[in-house]
Amino acid sequence: MFPVLEVDKFIGRIELKVIRQSKSPHILGYWLEALKMSKAQKERIMAELTRILALSNCNKIENIQILN
């Protein structure tokens, strides 16, 4: 489980699992502190998830979505 931070503010948690055989990520859980996120916040989180998953050699990053 990883904390989700925006600058220095805690905004939620995310639990990820990477399936090594298929090199695909799975979000096991996503919990927000606030009820709603702005479009800009979602875009920043997606950018960071893409960066982290690329470091994990995932090749199917396009299927990850943050719902809120």
All heavy atoms as TSV, in Angstrom:
chain	resi	resn	atom	element	x	y	z
A	1	MET	N	N	0.850	-1.167	0.000
A	1	MET	CA	C	0.000	0.000	0.000
A	1	MET	C	C	0.899	1.234	0.000
A	1	MET	O	O	1.888	1.285	0.708
A	1	MET	CB	C	-0.911	0.001	1.218
A	1	MET	CG	C	-1.863	1.138	1.179
A	1	MET	SD	S	-3.369	1.005	2.162
A	1	MET	CE	C	-3.836	-0.664	2.085
A	2	PHE	N	N	0.514	2.209	-0.814
A	2	PHE	CA	C	1.293	3.438	-0.940
A	2	PHE	C	C	0.422	4.639	-0.577
A	2	PHE	O	O	-0.762	4.668	-0.917
A	2	PHE	CB	C	1.771	3.632	-2.383
A	2	PHE	CG	C	2.680	2.553	-2.860
A	2	PHE	CD1	C	2.192	1.512	-3.631
A	2	PHE	CD2	C	4.024	2.571	-2.542
A	2	PHE	CE1	C	3.025	0.512	-4.078
A	2	PHE	CE2	C	4.876	1.576	-2.983
A	2	PHE	CZ	C	4.368	0.539	-3.754
A	3	PRO	N	N	1.011	5.628	0.061
A	3	PRO	CA	C	0.260	6.871	0.296
A	3	PRO	C	C	0.166	7.659	-1.004
A	3	PRO	O	O	1.036	7.576	-1.860
A	3	PRO	CB	C	1.121	7.614	1.322
A	3	PRO	CG	C	2.499	7.106	1.083
A	3	PRO	CD	C	2.351	5.685	0.632
A	4	VAL	N	N	-0.914	8.410	-1.148
A	4	VAL	CA	C	-1.073	9.320	-2.278
A	4	VAL	C	C	-0.950	10.721	-1.702
A	4	VAL	O	O	-1.746	11.123	-0.845
A	4	VAL	CB	C	-2.433	9.124	-2.984
A	4	VAL	CG1	C	-2.594	10.110	-4.127
A	4	VAL	CG2	C	-2.574	7.693	-3.484
A	5	LEU	N	N	0.072	11.429	-2.144
A	5	LEU	CA	C	0.348	12.775	-1.650
A	5	LEU	C	C	0.179	13.793	-2.761
A	5	LEU	O	O	0.484	13.509	-3.918
A	5	LEU	CB	C	1.775	12.866	-1.110
A	5	LEU	CG	C	2.153	11.893	-0.003
A	5	LEU	CD1	C	3.640	11.962	0.269
A	5	LEU	CD2	C	1.364	12.194	1.250
A	6	GLU	N	N	-0.269	14.972	-2.391
A	6	GLU	CA	C	-0.309	16.104	-3.311
A	6	GLU	C	C	0.494	17.207	-2.637
A	6	GLU	O	O	0.052	17.767	-1.635
A	6	GLU	CB	C	-1.740	16.538	-3.576
A	6	GLU	CG	C	-1.842	17.617	-4.616
A	6	GLU	CD	C	-3.284	17.899	-4.985
A	6	GLU	OE1	O	-4.152	17.863	-4.101
A	6	GLU	OE2	O	-3.508	18.160	-6.162
A	7	VAL	N	N	1.668	17.449	-3.167
A	7	VAL	CA	C	2.677	18.306	-2.565
A	7	VAL	C	C	3.004	17.711	-1.190
A	7	VAL	O	O	3.647	16.688	-1.114
A	7	VAL	CB	C	2.244	19.787	-2.513
A	7	VAL	CG1	C	3.356	20.667	-1.993
A	7	VAL	CG2	C	1.793	20.270	-3.887
A	8	ASP	N	N	2.544	18.315	-0.107
A	8	ASP	CA	C	2.817	17.760	1.223
A	8	ASP	C	C	1.539	17.322	1.945
A	8	ASP	O	O	1.549	17.067	3.136
A	8	ASP	CB	C	3.584	18.769	2.073
A	8	ASP	CG	C	2.795	20.045	2.324
A	8	ASP	OD1	O	1.768	20.248	1.660
A	8	ASP	OD2	O	3.217	20.831	3.183
A	9	LYS	N	N	0.448	17.216	1.199
A	9	LYS	CA	C	-0.847	16.865	1.789
A	9	LYS	C	C	-1.218	15.413	1.437
A	9	LYS	O	O	-1.173	15.011	0.279
A	9	LYS	CB	C	-1.920	17.808	1.249
A	9	LYS	CG	C	-3.279	17.599	1.841
A	9	LYS	CD	C	-4.260	18.593	1.258
A	9	LYS	CE	C	-5.654	18.301	1.782
A	9	LYS	NZ	N	-6.653	19.125	1.102
A	10	PHE	N	N	-1.574	14.639	2.451
A	10	PHE	CA	C	-2.037	13.269	2.261
A	10	PHE	C	C	-3.456	13.304	1.717
A	10	PHE	O	O	-4.342	13.892	2.329
A	10	PHE	CB	C	-1.995	12.530	3.607
A	10	PHE	CG	C	-2.531	11.147	3.550
A	10	PHE	CD1	C	-1.756	10.114	3.046
A	10	PHE	CD2	C	-3.810	10.867	3.993
A	10	PHE	CE1	C	-2.248	8.821	2.990
A	10	PHE	CE2	C	-4.306	9.585	3.942
A	10	PHE	CZ	C	-3.521	8.557	3.433
A	11	ILE	N	N	-3.680	12.683	0.537
A	11	ILE	CA	C	-5.029	12.699	-0.042
A	11	ILE	C	C	-5.641	11.305	-0.213
A	11	ILE	O	O	-6.800	11.184	-0.582
A	11	ILE	CB	C	-5.075	13.457	-1.381
A	11	ILE	CG1	C	-4.195	12.800	-2.434
A	11	ILE	CG2	C	-4.705	14.922	-1.178
A	11	ILE	CD1	C	-4.409	13.366	-3.824
A	12	GLY	N	N	-4.857	10.254	0.047
A	12	GLY	CA	C	-5.425	8.922	-0.081
A	12	GLY	C	C	-4.378	7.828	-0.018
A	12	GLY	O	O	-3.217	8.061	0.307
A	13	ARG	N	N	-4.826	6.598	-0.367
A	13	ARG	CA	C	-3.950	5.421	-0.397
A	13	ARG	C	C	-4.261	4.634	-1.654
A	13	ARG	O	O	-5.392	4.641	-2.133
A	13	ARG	CB	C	-4.242	4.487	0.781
A	13	ARG	CG	C	-4.090	5.062	2.113
A	13	ARG	CD	C	-4.652	4.085	3.166
A	13	ARG	NE	N	-4.636	4.698	4.461
A	13	ARG	CZ	C	-5.540	5.563	4.887
A	13	ARG	NH1	N	-6.549	5.895	4.144
A	13	ARG	NH2	N	-5.440	6.110	6.079
A	14	ILE	N	N	-3.253	3.896	-2.127
A	14	ILE	CA	C	-3.459	3.028	-3.276
A	14	ILE	C	C	-2.693	1.728	-3.046
A	14	ILE	O	O	-1.589	1.746	-2.502
A	14	ILE	CB	C	-3.029	3.709	-4.595
A	14	ILE	CG1	C	-3.481	2.879	-5.788
A	14	ILE	CG2	C	-1.541	3.982	-4.620
A	14	ILE	CD1	C	-3.430	3.633	-7.090
A	15	GLU	N	N	-3.323	0.634	-3.413
A	15	GLU	CA	C	-2.672	-0.669	-3.312
A	15	GLU	C	C	-2.558	-1.244	-4.725
A	15	GLU	O	O	-3.564	-1.406	-5.420
A	15	GLU	CB	C	-3.482	-1.610	-2.431
A	15	GLU	CG	C	-2.787	-2.906	-2.155
A	15	GLU	CD	C	-3.520	-3.763	-1.135
A	15	GLU	OE1	O	-4.571	-3.353	-0.624
A	15	GLU	OE2	O	-3.022	-4.867	-0.868
A	16	LEU	N	N	-1.321	-1.489	-5.144
A	16	LEU	CA	C	-1.035	-1.974	-6.496
A	16	LEU	C	C	-0.407	-3.348	-6.454
A	16	LEU	O	O	0.306	-3.685	-5.510
A	16	LEU	CB	C	-0.043	-1.040	-7.197
A	16	LEU	CG	C	-0.477	0.375	-7.482
A	16	LEU	CD1	C	0.718	1.204	-7.899
A	16	LEU	CD2	C	-1.520	0.393	-8.557
A	17	LYS	N	N	-0.652	-4.096	-7.526
A	17	LYS	CA	C	0.010	-5.379	-7.703
A	17	LYS	C	C	0.379	-5.472	-9.182
A	17	LYS	O	O	-0.434	-5.149	-10.049
A	17	LYS	CB	C	-0.913	-6.527	-7.321
A	17	LYS	CG	C	-0.285	-7.882	-7.491
A	17	LYS	CD	C	-1.237	-8.970	-7.054
A	17	LYS	CE	C	-0.573	-10.326	-7.185
A	17	LYS	NZ	N	-1.473	-11.398	-6.735
A	18	VAL	N	N	1.594	-5.909	-9.463
A	18	VAL	CA	C	2.024	-6.101	-10.841
A	18	VAL	C	C	2.110	-7.594	-11.106
A	18	VAL	O	O	2.781	-8.321	-10.378
A	18	VAL	CB	C	3.393	-5.425	-11.105
A	18	VAL	CG1	C	3.893	-5.739	-12.502
A	18	VAL	CG2	C	3.287	-3.923	-10.900
A	19	ILE	N	N	1.400	-8.036	-12.128
A	19	ILE	CA	C	1.461	-9.434	-12.545
A	19	ILE	C	C	2.680	-9.562	-13.457
A	19	ILE	O	O	2.684	-9.059	-14.569
A	19	ILE	CB	C	0.176	-9.865	-13.285
A	19	ILE	CG1	C	-1.064	-9.547	-12.461
A	19	ILE	CG2	C	0.249	-11.342	-13.666
A	19	ILE	CD1	C	-1.119	-10.194	-11.102
A	20	ARG	N	N	3.725	-10.185	-12.964
A	20	ARG	CA	C	5.005	-10.228	-13.672
A	20	ARG	C	C	4.933	-10.972	-15.010
A	20	ARG	O	O	5.572	-10.575	-15.969
A	20	ARG	CB	C	6.088	-10.863	-12.799
A	20	ARG	CG	C	6.398	-10.050	-11.572
A	20	ARG	CD	C	7.162	-8.814	-11.939
A	20	ARG	NE	N	7.341	-7.983	-10.755
A	20	ARG	CZ	C	7.532	-6.700	-10.801
A	20	ARG	NH1	N	7.578	-6.072	-11.942
A	20	ARG	NH2	N	7.679	-6.007	-9.697
A	21	GLN	N	N	4.155	-12.053	-15.088
A	21	GLN	CA	C	4.088	-12.816	-16.335
A	21	GLN	C	C	3.540	-11.979	-17.480
A	21	GLN	O	O	4.065	-12.016	-18.585
A	21	GLN	CB	C	3.231	-14.065	-16.162
A	21	GLN	CG	C	3.886	-15.110	-15.295
A	21	GLN	CD	C	2.973	-16.295	-15.072
A	21	GLN	OE1	O	1.759	-16.137	-14.955
A	21	GLN	NE2	N	3.565	-17.474	-15.020
A	22	SER	N	N	2.483	-11.240	-17.229
A	22	SER	CA	C	1.864	-10.427	-18.281
A	22	SER	C	C	2.338	-8.978	-18.257
A	22	SER	O	O	1.958	-8.186	-19.125
A	22	SER	CB	C	0.345	-10.465	-18.151
A	22	SER	OG	O	-0.063	-9.917	-16.916
A	23	LYS	N	N	3.147	-8.626	-17.262
A	23	LYS	CA	C	3.631	-7.253	-17.073
A	23	LYS	C	C	2.478	-6.252	-17.030
A	23	LYS	O	O	2.543	-5.180	-17.600
A	23	LYS	CB	C	4.632	-6.873	-18.158
A	23	LYS	CG	C	5.912	-7.662	-18.102
A	23	LYS	CD	C	6.892	-7.157	-19.113
A	23	LYS	CE	C	8.182	-7.944	-19.033
A	23	LYS	NZ	N	9.134	-7.509	-20.029
A	24	SER	N	N	1.413	-6.641	-16.344
A	24	SER	CA	C	0.250	-5.766	-16.267
A	24	SER	C	C	-0.039	-5.384	-14.810
A	24	SER	O	O	0.074	-6.210	-13.913
A	24	SER	CB	C	-0.974	-6.433	-16.884
A	24	SER	OG	O	-1.286	-7.616	-16.205
A	25	PRO	N	N	-0.409	-4.129	-14.592
A	25	PRO	CA	C	-0.707	-3.661	-13.237
A	25	PRO	C	C	-2.170	-3.902	-12.870
A	25	PRO	O	O	-3.049	-3.931	-13.732
A	25	PRO	CB	C	-0.423	-2.170	-13.328
A	25	PRO	CG	C	-0.729	-1.832	-14.748
A	25	PRO	CD	C	-0.360	-3.039	-15.552
A	26	HIS	N	N	-2.418	-4.084	-11.593
A	26	HIS	CA	C	-3.775	-4.198	-11.074
A	26	HIS	C	C	-3.878	-3.317	-9.835
A	26	HIS	O	O	-3.033	-3.397	-8.949
A	26	HIS	CB	C	-4.105	-5.636	-10.690
A	26	HIS	CG	C	-4.189	-6.549	-11.858
A	26	HIS	ND1	N	-5.353	-6.777	-12.531
A	26	HIS	CD2	C	-3.240	-7.261	-12.496
A	26	HIS	CE1	C	-5.126	-7.609	-13.520
A	26	HIS	NE2	N	-3.848	-7.911	-13.527
A	27	ILE	N	N	-4.902	-2.489	-9.800
A	27	ILE	CA	C	-5.176	-1.694	-8.605
A	27	ILE	C	C	-6.085	-2.537	-7.722
A	27	ILE	O	O	-7.209	-2.853	-8.095
A	27	ILE	CB	C	-5.825	-0.345	-8.944
A	27	ILE	CG1	C	-4.845	0.519	-9.730
A	27	ILE	CG2	C	-6.242	0.369	-7.662
A	27	ILE	CD1	C	-5.407	1.862	-10.147
A	28	LEU	N	N	-5.573	-2.928	-6.574
A	28	LEU	CA	C	-6.344	-3.755	-5.640
A	28	LEU	C	C	-7.272	-2.915	-4.781
A	28	LEU	O	O	-8.317	-3.375	-4.352
A	28	LEU	CB	C	-5.401	-4.564	-4.759
A	28	LEU	CG	C	-4.445	-5.494	-5.519
A	28	LEU	CD1	C	-3.483	-6.155	-4.544
A	28	LEU	CD2	C	-5.207	-6.517	-6.318
A	29	GLY	N	N	-6.868	-1.688	-4.519
A	29	GLY	CA	C	-7.693	-0.799	-3.714
A	29	GLY	C	C	-7.239	0.637	-3.872
A	29	GLY	O	O	-6.071	0.905	-4.116
A	30	TYR	N	N	-8.201	1.552	-3.769
A	30	TYR	CA	C	-7.900	2.977	-3.866
A	30	TYR	C	C	-8.851	3.696	-2.925
A	30	TYR	O	O	-10.074	3.577	-3.068
A	30	TYR	CB	C	-8.089	3.442	-5.312
A	30	TYR	CG	C	-7.685	4.863	-5.535
A	30	TYR	CD1	C	-6.363	5.247	-5.425
A	30	TYR	CD2	C	-8.623	5.832	-5.853
A	30	TYR	CE1	C	-5.984	6.552	-5.622
A	30	TYR	CE2	C	-8.248	7.138	-6.060
A	30	TYR	CZ	C	-6.933	7.490	-5.941
A	30	TYR	OH	O	-6.560	8.785	-6.140
A	31	TRP	N	N	-8.290	4.373	-1.948
A	31	TRP	CA	C	-9.090	5.043	-0.936
A	31	TRP	C	C	-8.708	6.516	-0.871
A	31	TRP	O	O	-7.550	6.858	-0.686
A	31	TRP	CB	C	-8.863	4.400	0.430
A	31	TRP	CG	C	-9.175	2.947	0.409
A	31	TRP	CD1	C	-10.389	2.372	0.652
A	31	TRP	CD2	C	-8.275	1.877	0.138
A	31	TRP	NE1	N	-10.291	1.009	0.541
A	31	TRP	CE2	C	-9.001	0.673	0.218
A	31	TRP	CE3	C	-6.923	1.798	-0.193
A	31	TRP	CZ2	C	-8.434	-0.568	0.003
A	31	TRP	CZ3	C	-6.358	0.552	-0.410
A	31	TRP	CH2	C	-7.104	-0.603	-0.312
A	32	LEU	N	N	-9.688	7.382	-1.006
A	32	LEU	CA	C	-9.474	8.825	-0.953
A	32	LEU	C	C	-9.917	9.388	0.386
A	32	LEU	O	O	-10.855	8.886	0.995
A	32	LEU	CB	C	-10.271	9.526	-2.053
A	32	LEU	CG	C	-9.823	9.287	-3.469
A	32	LEU	CD1	C	-10.806	9.924	-4.435
A	32	LEU	CD2	C	-8.436	9.846	-3.675
A	33	GLU	N	N	-9.257	10.427	0.808
A	33	GLU	CA	C	-9.666	11.142	2.017
A	33	GLU	C	C	-10.829	12.076	1.712
A	33	GLU	O	O	-11.721	12.248	2.518
A	33	GLU	CB	C	-8.483	11.935	2.592
A	33	GLU	CG	C	-7.366	11.056	3.103
A	33	GLU	CD	C	-7.788	10.189	4.278
A	33	GLU	OE1	O	-8.329	10.739	5.257
A	33	GLU	OE2	O	-7.594	8.966	4.202
A	34	ALA	N	N	-10.828	12.682	0.533
A	34	ALA	CA	C	-11.910	13.577	0.116
A	34	ALA	C	C	-12.885	12.792	-0.761
A	34	ALA	O	O	-12.533	11.764	-1.326
A	34	ALA	CB	C	-11.349	14.756	-0.657
A	35	LEU	N	N	-14.091	13.284	-0.892
A	35	LEU	CA	C	-15.085	12.584	-1.703
A	35	LEU	C	C	-14.892	12.809	-3.203
A	35	LEU	O	O	-15.260	11.968	-3.998
A	35	LEU	CB	C	-16.495	13.022	-1.291
A	35	LEU	CG	C	-16.887	12.664	0.139
A	35	LEU	CD1	C	-18.271	13.222	0.444
A	35	LEU	CD2	C	-16.870	11.166	0.336
A	36	LYS	N	N	-14.340	13.933	-3.587
A	36	LYS	CA	C	-14.168	14.257	-5.004
A	36	LYS	C	C	-12.751	14.733	-5.286
A	36	LYS	O	O	-12.118	15.354	-4.441
A	36	LYS	CB	C	-15.134	15.377	-5.428
A	36	LYS	CG	C	-16.544	14.934	-5.602
A	36	LYS	CD	C	-16.659	14.152	-6.888
A	36	LYS	CE	C	-18.105	13.921	-7.239
A	36	LYS	NZ	N	-18.256	13.162	-8.449
A	37	MET	N	N	-12.286	14.419	-6.492
A	37	MET	CA	C	-10.995	14.921	-6.966
A	37	MET	C	C	-11.238	15.730	-8.225
A	37	MET	O	O	-12.114	15.392	-9.028
A	37	MET	CB	C	-10.058	13.763	-7.337
A	37	MET	CG	C	-9.306	13.207	-6.189
A	37	MET	SD	S	-7.898	12.191	-6.690
A	37	MET	CE	C	-8.523	11.177	-7.949
A	38	SER	N	N	-10.437	16.762	-8.425
A	38	SER	CA	C	-10.567	17.556	-9.638
A	38	SER	C	C	-9.938	16.794	-10.811
A	38	SER	O	O	-9.177	15.838	-10.635
A	38	SER	CB	C	-9.868	18.905	-9.466
A	38	SER	OG	O	-8.468	18.720	-9.417
A	39	LYS	N	N	-10.247	17.228	-12.011
A	39	LYS	CA	C	-9.678	16.619	-13.214
A	39	LYS	C	C	-8.156	16.763	-13.195
A	39	LYS	O	O	-7.431	15.836	-13.558
A	39	LYS	CB	C	-10.266	17.277	-14.456
A	39	LYS	CG	C	-9.796	16.664	-15.741
A	39	LYS	CD	C	-10.448	17.312	-16.939
A	39	LYS	CE	C	-9.898	16.691	-18.213
A	39	LYS	NZ	N	-10.452	17.319	-19.408
A	40	ALA	N	N	-7.665	17.900	-12.748
A	40	ALA	CA	C	-6.213	18.130	-12.677
A	40	ALA	C	C	-5.547	17.170	-11.695
A	40	ALA	O	O	-4.467	16.646	-11.975
A	40	ALA	CB	C	-5.934	19.584	-12.289
A	41	GLN	N	N	-6.191	16.927	-10.562
A	41	GLN	CA	C	-5.641	15.973	-9.586
A	41	GLN	C	C	-5.575	14.575	-10.188
A	41	GLN	O	O	-4.585	13.871	-10.033
A	41	GLN	CB	C	-6.487	15.941	-8.317
A	41	GLN	CG	C	-6.297	17.125	-7.413
A	41	GLN	CD	C	-7.238	17.081	-6.229
A	41	GLN	OE1	O	-8.445	16.844	-6.385
A	41	GLN	NE2	N	-6.697	17.297	-5.039
A	42	LYS	N	N	-6.632	14.143	-10.867
A	42	LYS	CA	C	-6.650	12.832	-11.503
A	42	LYS	C	C	-5.528	12.715	-12.538
A	42	LYS	O	O	-4.856	11.689	-12.621
A	42	LYS	CB	C	-7.994	12.566	-12.171
A	42	LYS	CG	C	-9.114	12.298	-11.206
A	42	LYS	CD	C	-10.398	12.020	-11.968
A	42	LYS	CE	C	-11.573	11.916	-11.041
A	42	LYS	NZ	N	-12.813	11.635	-11.758
A	43	GLU	N	N	-5.332	13.768	-13.312
A	43	GLU	CA	C	-4.277	13.753	-14.335
A	43	GLU	C	C	-2.898	13.643	-13.699
A	43	GLU	O	O	-2.041	12.910	-14.193
A	43	GLU	CB	C	-4.373	15.001	-15.206
A	43	GLU	CG	C	-5.575	14.981	-16.134
A	43	GLU	CD	C	-5.784	16.285	-16.868
A	43	GLU	OE1	O	-5.025	17.266	-16.633
A	43	GLU	OE2	O	-6.725	16.350	-17.677
A	44	ARG	N	N	-2.668	14.339	-12.592
A	44	ARG	CA	C	-1.372	14.254	-11.917
A	44	ARG	C	C	-1.143	12.860	-11.331
A	44	ARG	O	O	-0.042	12.311	-11.414
A	44	ARG	CB	C	-1.272	15.323	-10.822
A	44	ARG	CG	C	-1.081	16.731	-11.385
A	44	ARG	CD	C	-0.711	17.720	-10.301
A	44	ARG	NE	N	-1.734	17.883	-9.285
A	44	ARG	CZ	C	-2.718	18.775	-9.330
A	44	ARG	NH1	N	-2.825	19.584	-10.372
A	44	ARG	NH2	N	-3.593	18.873	-8.347
A	45	ILE	N	N	-2.187	12.282	-10.741
A	45	ILE	CA	C	-2.058	10.932	-10.190
A	45	ILE	C	C	-1.793	9.927	-11.309
A	45	ILE	O	O	-0.935	9.056	-11.183
A	45	ILE	CB	C	-3.306	10.558	-9.367
A	45	ILE	CG1	C	-3.327	11.374	-8.076
A	45	ILE	CG2	C	-3.323	9.058	-9.058
A	45	ILE	CD1	C	-4.593	11.240	-7.282
A	46	MET	N	N	-2.499	10.055	-12.429
A	46	MET	CA	C	-2.279	9.151	-13.563
A	46	MET	C	C	-0.852	9.281	-14.098
A	46	MET	O	O	-0.218	8.280	-14.443
A	46	MET	CB	C	-3.285	9.428	-14.676
A	46	MET	CG	C	-4.672	8.943	-14.355
A	46	MET	SD	S	-4.744	7.174	-14.011
A	46	MET	CE	C	-4.117	6.503	-15.515
A	47	ALA	N	N	-0.331	10.504	-14.153
A	47	ALA	CA	C	1.040	10.716	-14.625
A	47	ALA	C	C	2.042	10.016	-13.708
A	47	ALA	O	O	2.985	9.370	-14.172
A	47	ALA	CB	C	1.341	12.202	-14.726
A	48	GLU	N	N	1.831	10.119	-12.408
A	48	GLU	CA	C	2.736	9.472	-11.456
A	48	GLU	C	C	2.598	7.951	-11.493
A	48	GLU	O	O	3.586	7.236	-11.426
A	48	GLU	CB	C	2.499	9.989	-10.038
A	48	GLU	CG	C	3.029	11.390	-9.834
A	48	GLU	CD	C	4.510	11.514	-10.159
A	48	GLU	OE1	O	5.311	10.694	-9.683
A	48	GLU	OE2	O	4.856	12.441	-10.900
A	49	LEU	N	N	1.366	7.442	-11.614
A	49	LEU	CA	C	1.183	5.998	-11.739
A	49	LEU	C	C	1.873	5.464	-12.990
A	49	LEU	O	O	2.523	4.422	-12.951
A	49	LEU	CB	C	-0.304	5.649	-11.802
A	49	LEU	CG	C	-1.044	5.528	-10.491
A	49	LEU	CD1	C	-2.525	5.272	-10.744
A	49	LEU	CD2	C	-0.466	4.427	-9.639
A	50	THR	N	N	1.742	6.178	-14.079
A	50	THR	CA	C	2.395	5.777	-15.328
A	50	THR	C	C	3.907	5.733	-15.140
A	50	THR	O	O	4.568	4.788	-15.565
A	50	THR	CB	C	2.016	6.752	-16.458
A	50	THR	OG1	O	0.599	6.723	-16.621
A	50	THR	CG2	C	2.672	6.358	-17.759
A	51	ARG	N	N	4.462	6.737	-14.471
A	51	ARG	CA	C	5.900	6.787	-14.234
A	51	ARG	C	C	6.358	5.630	-13.343
A	51	ARG	O	O	7.329	4.933	-13.648
A	51	ARG	CB	C	6.269	8.124	-13.574
A	51	ARG	CG	C	7.756	8.359	-13.415
A	51	ARG	CD	C	8.008	9.696	-12.743
A	51	ARG	NE	N	7.575	9.712	-11.361
A	51	ARG	CZ	C	8.257	9.204	-10.337
A	51	ARG	NH1	N	9.421	8.637	-10.536
A	51	ARG	NH2	N	7.797	9.279	-9.109
A	52	ILE	N	N	5.632	5.372	-12.268
A	52	ILE	CA	C	5.994	4.288	-11.346
A	52	ILE	C	C	5.875	2.926	-12.030
A	52	ILE	O	O	6.740	2.071	-11.893
A	52	ILE	CB	C	5.108	4.343	-10.080
A	52	ILE	CG1	C	5.478	5.550	-9.231
A	52	ILE	CG2	C	5.230	3.067	-9.258
A	52	ILE	CD1	C	4.480	5.876	-8.147
A	53	LEU	N	N	4.795	2.725	-12.779
A	53	LEU	CA	C	4.597	1.440	-13.441
A	53	LEU	C	C	5.611	1.212	-14.555
A	53	LEU	O	O	6.033	0.083	-14.790
A	53	LEU	CB	C	3.166	1.335	-13.960
A	53	LEU	CG	C	2.114	1.264	-12.847
A	53	LEU	CD1	C	0.712	1.371	-13.418
A	53	LEU	CD2	C	2.267	0.001	-12.022
A	54	ALA	N	N	6.036	2.270	-15.219
A	54	ALA	CA	C	7.079	2.133	-16.235
A	54	ALA	C	C	8.389	1.678	-15.589
A	54	ALA	O	O	9.124	0.862	-16.157
A	54	ALA	CB	C	7.271	3.446	-16.983
A	55	LEU	N	N	8.672	2.174	-14.394
A	55	LEU	CA	C	9.867	1.735	-13.668
A	55	LEU	C	C	9.775	0.261	-13.273
A	55	LEU	O	O	10.790	-0.402	-13.085
A	55	LEU	CB	C	10.077	2.591	-12.413
A	55	LEU	CG	C	10.511	4.025	-12.647
A	55	LEU	CD1	C	10.488	4.804	-11.339
A	55	LEU	CD2	C	11.882	4.078	-13.275
A	56	SER	N	N	8.550	-0.260	-13.173
A	56	SER	CA	C	8.328	-1.665	-12.832
A	56	SER	C	C	8.256	-2.551	-14.073
A	56	SER	O	O	7.850	-3.702	-13.986
A	56	SER	CB	C	7.031	-1.814	-12.049
A	56	SER	OG	O	7.086	-1.086	-10.861
A	57	ASN	N	N	8.602	-1.987	-15.226
A	57	ASN	CA	C	8.584	-2.702	-16.508
A	57	ASN	C	C	7.201	-3.178	-16.921
A	57	ASN	O	O	7.066	-4.216	-17.555
A	57	ASN	CB	C	9.567	-3.879	-16.493
A	57	ASN	CG	C	10.989	-3.405	-16.421
A	57	ASN	OD1	O	11.345	-2.420	-17.058
A	57	ASN	ND2	N	11.799	-4.076	-15.634
A	58	CYS	N	N	6.167	-2.440	-16.557
A	58	CYS	CA	C	4.811	-2.771	-17.004
A	58	CYS	C	C	4.651	-2.275	-18.436
A	58	CYS	O	O	5.087	-1.181	-18.779
A	58	CYS	CB	C	3.764	-2.099	-16.128
A	58	CYS	SG	S	3.651	-2.836	-14.510
A	59	ASN	N	N	3.998	-3.071	-19.269
A	59	ASN	CA	C	3.791	-2.635	-20.647
A	59	ASN	C	C	2.326	-2.412	-20.980
A	59	ASN	O	O	1.999	-2.096	-22.107
A	59	ASN	CB	C	4.403	-3.649	-21.629
A	59	ASN	CG	C	3.814	-5.033	-21.483
A	59	ASN	OD1	O	2.869	-5.226	-20.736
A	59	ASN	ND2	N	4.375	-5.985	-22.188
A	60	LYS	N	N	1.444	-2.567	-20.016
A	60	LYS	CA	C	0.008	-2.380	-20.245
A	60	LYS	C	C	-0.541	-1.303	-19.314
A	60	LYS	O	O	-1.506	-1.515	-18.605
A	60	LYS	CB	C	-0.735	-3.689	-20.057
A	60	LYS	CG	C	-0.339	-4.743	-21.059
A	60	LYS	CD	C	-1.132	-5.996	-20.847
A	60	LYS	CE	C	-0.684	-7.044	-21.855
A	60	LYS	NZ	N	-1.396	-8.300	-21.681
A	61	ILE	N	N	0.067	-0.157	-19.348
A	61	ILE	CA	C	-0.288	0.920	-18.422
A	61	ILE	C	C	-1.586	1.610	-18.820
A	61	ILE	O	O	-2.281	2.150	-17.989
A	61	ILE	CB	C	0.881	1.927	-18.321
A	61	ILE	CG1	C	2.107	1.200	-17.758
A	61	ILE	CG2	C	0.522	3.126	-17.482
A	61	ILE	CD1	C	3.366	2.005	-17.820
A	62	GLU	N	N	-1.978	1.539	-20.087
A	62	GLU	CA	C	-3.115	2.284	-20.567
A	62	GLU	C	C	-4.456	1.861	-19.961
A	62	GLU	O	O	-5.419	2.570	-20.038
A	62	GLU	CB	C	-3.208	2.203	-22.098
A	62	GLU	CG	C	-3.565	0.826	-22.634
A	62	GLU	CD	C	-2.372	-0.101	-22.773
A	62	GLU	OE1	O	-1.231	0.312	-22.549
A	62	GLU	OE2	O	-2.587	-1.270	-23.097
A	63	ASN	N	N	-4.546	0.720	-19.316
A	63	ASN	CA	C	-5.810	0.241	-18.757
A	63	ASN	C	C	-6.089	0.720	-17.336
A	63	ASN	O	O	-7.131	0.414	-16.793
A	63	ASN	CB	C	-5.833	-1.293	-18.769
A	63	ASN	CG	C	-5.822	-1.822	-20.183
A	63	ASN	OD1	O	-6.365	-1.199	-21.081
A	63	ASN	ND2	N	-5.191	-2.943	-20.381
A	64	ILE	N	N	-5.188	1.466	-16.749
A	64	ILE	CA	C	-5.366	1.945	-15.388
A	64	ILE	C	C	-6.270	3.173	-15.401
A	64	ILE	O	O	-6.066	4.087	-16.181
A	64	ILE	CB	C	-4.002	2.300	-14.750
A	64	ILE	CG1	C	-3.126	1.068	-14.640
A	64	ILE	CG2	C	-4.166	2.963	-13.398
A	64	ILE	CD1	C	-3.646	0.042	-13.676
A	65	GLN	N	N	-7.282	3.176	-14.532
A	65	GLN	CA	C	-8.165	4.322	-14.409
A	65	GLN	C	C	-8.372	4.646	-12.939
A	65	GLN	O	O	-8.478	3.754	-12.111
A	65	GLN	CB	C	-9.535	4.042	-15.049
A	65	GLN	CG	C	-9.475	3.866	-16.535
A	65	GLN	CD	C	-10.855	3.598	-17.091
A	65	GLN	OE1	O	-11.824	3.405	-16.371
A	65	GLN	NE2	N	-10.946	3.593	-18.404
A	66	ILE	N	N	-8.433	5.927	-12.659
A	66	ILE	CA	C	-8.757	6.394	-11.307
A	66	ILE	C	C	-10.202	6.855	-11.341
A	66	ILE	O	O	-10.564	7.767	-12.060
A	66	ILE	CB	C	-7.842	7.566	-10.881
A	66	ILE	CG1	C	-6.385	7.112	-10.833
A	66	ILE	CG2	C	-8.285	8.137	-9.556
A	66	ILE	CD1	C	-6.100	6.058	-9.795
A	67	LEU	N	N	-11.043	6.182	-10.584
A	67	LEU	CA	C	-12.460	6.522	-10.550
A	67	LEU	C	C	-12.761	7.325	-9.318
A	67	LEU	O	O	-12.240	7.081	-8.259
A	67	LEU	CB	C	-13.303	5.242	-10.555
A	67	LEU	CG	C	-13.052	4.288	-11.711
A	67	LEU	CD1	C	-13.847	3.016	-11.507
A	67	LEU	CD2	C	-13.377	4.927	-13.033
A	68	ASN	N	N	-13.644	8.281	-9.479
A	68	ASN	CA	C	-14.055	9.099	-8.342
A	68	ASN	C	C	-15.299	9.844	-8.734
A	68	ASN	O	O	-15.436	10.447	-9.725
A	68	ASN	CB	C	-12.940	10.054	-7.944
A	68	ASN	CG	C	-13.325	10.985	-6.841
A	68	ASN	OD1	O	-14.338	11.653	-6.922
A	68	ASN	ND2	N	-12.503	11.045	-5.830
